[in-house]
Amino acid sequence: MHPDTWLISKGRPTESGDPLNVAPVMASSFRLPGDRYYNRIEGTDTQVAFEDLLGGLEGGRALAFASGMAAVTNVFSLLPVGATVVMNDHPYHATGMIADAGAEQGRWTVERLDPANTDAWIEACSRADLVWVETPANPLLTVADLPAICAAPRKDGCLVAVDGTFATPLVQRPLELGADISMHSATKYIGGHSDLMAGLLTVVDDVLYDRLYEARLLNGATIGGLEAFLATRGARTLALRLERAMANAGELATRLEASEHIVKVRYPGLESHDTYENAKKFMNGFGAMISFEVEGTAERATAVVEHSTIIKHATSLGGIESTWERRAAIAGQEDMPPTLIRISVGCEHVDDLWSDISEALDATA
Ligand SMILES: *Cc1c(COP(=O)(O)O)cnc(C)c1O
C-alpha cells in the first residue's frame, strides 16, 4: 500500500457498526476486570489508533508521547551512566539542553558534530552509545548522509536515533536505512494545524520497544486522548498537505535565490545547498522548510517578519499555515546568522505567499 493510502485507511475501527474514526477516549482508569487498567500504563484506543497509523507507516511500532521533547527525554532516559552521546553541533535547542544538563551532572559525555561531516559520524558510531542525528537540521537545513551513518559499523549496544521532524515519515525513512529509532515531534507536520503537542518514537526491534514502553509509563510522558484524536485526524491529510507545501517551498526557494534582497538561501532541494547531494540520495522530496539571510541588518530582518500579513510571525513549523521568524532573536539561537529568517512554508497559494514576502522585502529595503 502507498503511504498516502495508508495514512487515510489505517488506524480505524474494524467491526460492523463501529464509527469510522476512533473517538477521543478521555479516561484515566478502566473498569476491572479487563485488558486495560490505567491510562499511563496501557494507553487508550485513541492512542493505539494513532500509534498503529504512524508506526505502520514507517514499517515499525510507534509509541506516542505528550510532546516531541517527552519522546526525546524517553530515549535519553535509557542511557547507562558514563555513556557517550554524539549529536548535531546545532541540535533542536531543547534536545541540546537535555544533553548538556546530563553531561553537567556527570551522567554522560556529549560530542557535537557537523551533520555534513559524514566521516566523523561514521567514526563516532564505533564508540558512541547514542548517535542522535537530527536531519534536516534546524535551522540551517543541513542534511546528514543518513544511509552512510545508519550503515556504519557500531559499538555493541549503540543506538542510532533520527529526529526527522523537518522531513516527516513521508520524506525520509530512517528505519529502512538501519536506524534504531525514528523520532518526530508530531506537534509539527503530523498534527499539521498548530493546535496540539505530541511526539513519536518508532522502532522495529521488540526489545527496544519494550524498554521504551516501560520508560514511558515510568516517565509519565503519555499523550492525552484529545491530542491523540487530533493528531490522527491531522495525519490523515499529511500527504496532501506536504505535497502542496513542498511544491510551494521549491518555488519560493527559487524565487528567493533570484531576489536582490537575499544573500543566501538554504533549502535542501536547491543545487546550491551545501548538502544537496545528501538530500538527493535518499529523501523523497526536500521538505517545506527554508532558511534565508536577508541583505542588511538584524533590524531589517525583524521588520521583514513583522511586516507580513499572510505569513504569520510565529515560531514552530509544520502547520497548514505559513509561519516565519528571525532565528537569532530566539533564546539559545544567538549564534545564528543575524539576518537569518526561517520559514515554514504552508499550503496557501504560492503567489500570495510570494506577494507577502516581496512586499515585506520591498517595504524594508
Ligand atoms: C519541535 C521539535 C522538537 C520538540 O518537539 P515538541 O513537540 O516541541 O516537544 C524536537 N525536534 C525538532 C527538530 C523539533 O522541531
Ligand as a Chemical Component Dictionary entry (heavy atoms), coordinates in Angstrom:
data_LIG
# 
_chem_comp.id                   LIG 
_chem_comp.type                 NON-POLYMER 
_chem_comp.pdbx_formal_charge   0 
_chem_comp.three_letter_code    LIG 
# 
loop_
_chem_comp_atom.comp_id 
_chem_comp_atom.atom_id 
_chem_comp_atom.alt_atom_id 
_chem_comp_atom.type_symbol 
_chem_comp_atom.charge 
_chem_comp_atom.model_Cartn_x 
_chem_comp_atom.model_Cartn_y 
_chem_comp_atom.model_Cartn_z 
_chem_comp_atom.pdbx_ordinal 
LIG C1 C1 C 0 9.712  20.914 17.843 1  
LIG C2 C2 C 0 10.852 19.995 17.724 2  
LIG C3 C3 C 0 11.204 19.136 18.776 3  
LIG C4 C4 C 0 10.468 19.131 20.095 4  
LIG O1 O1 O 0 9.115  18.811 19.960 5  
LIG P1 P1 P 0 7.950  19.429 20.885 6  
LIG O2 O2 O 0 6.743  18.798 20.323 7  
LIG O3 O3 O 0 8.017  20.923 20.765 8  
LIG O4 O4 O 0 8.246  18.999 22.286 9  
LIG C5 C5 C 0 12.283 18.298 18.586 10 
LIG N1 N1 N 0 12.998 18.314 17.441 11 
LIG C6 C6 C 0 12.696 19.126 16.419 12 
LIG C7 C7 C 0 13.518 19.084 15.184 13 
LIG C8 C8 C 0 11.616 19.998 16.522 14 
LIG O5 O5 O 0 11.322 20.816 15.512 15 
# 
loop_
_chem_comp_bond.comp_id 
_chem_comp_bond.atom_id_1 
_chem_comp_bond.atom_id_2 
_chem_comp_bond.value_order 
_chem_comp_bond.pdbx_ordinal 
LIG C1 C2 SING 1  
LIG C2 C3 SING 2  
LIG C2 C8 DOUB 3  
LIG C3 C4 SING 4  
LIG C3 C5 DOUB 5  
LIG C4 O1 SING 6  
LIG O1 P1 SING 7  
LIG P1 O2 DOUB 8  
LIG P1 O3 SING 9  
LIG P1 O4 SING 10 
LIG C5 N1 SING 11 
LIG N1 C6 DOUB 12 
LIG C6 C7 SING 13 
LIG C6 C8 SING 14 
LIG C8 O5 SING 15 
# 
